[in-house]
Amino acid sequence: MIKGFKMKLYPGQEAEYEKRHNELWPEMQDMIHEHGGKNYTIFLDRETLTLFGYIEIEDEALWAKGADTAINRKWWDFMADIMETNPDNSPVSIDLQNVFHLD
């Protein structure tokens, strides 16, 4: 299953966002894989500061359980100062509808 979603950075945080992801914690990488995620890519539209995420997941329920892990909540707290977040520090994330796919 393919998921697409968008999030939003705060102005001036582009380089910091990229830096933090280039130094992604091994525990966070493990959590993503353990919850069925692979081929995870995030793109940035520098004009609007909109992030577009693409990830392939095995199962929606398994993937959703990853949000409840301690390492994921720690990551959300770590990222909250540079992007739009909800009250629990989860990123404001809007799922996008898949309208076309070509292998």
Secondary structure, DSSP 8 states (H G I E B T S, - for coil): -EEEEEEEB-TT-HHHHHHHHHT--HHHHHHHHHTTEEEEEEEEETTTTEEEEEEEES-HHHHHHGGGSHHHHHHHHHHTTTB-B-TTS-B--EEE-------
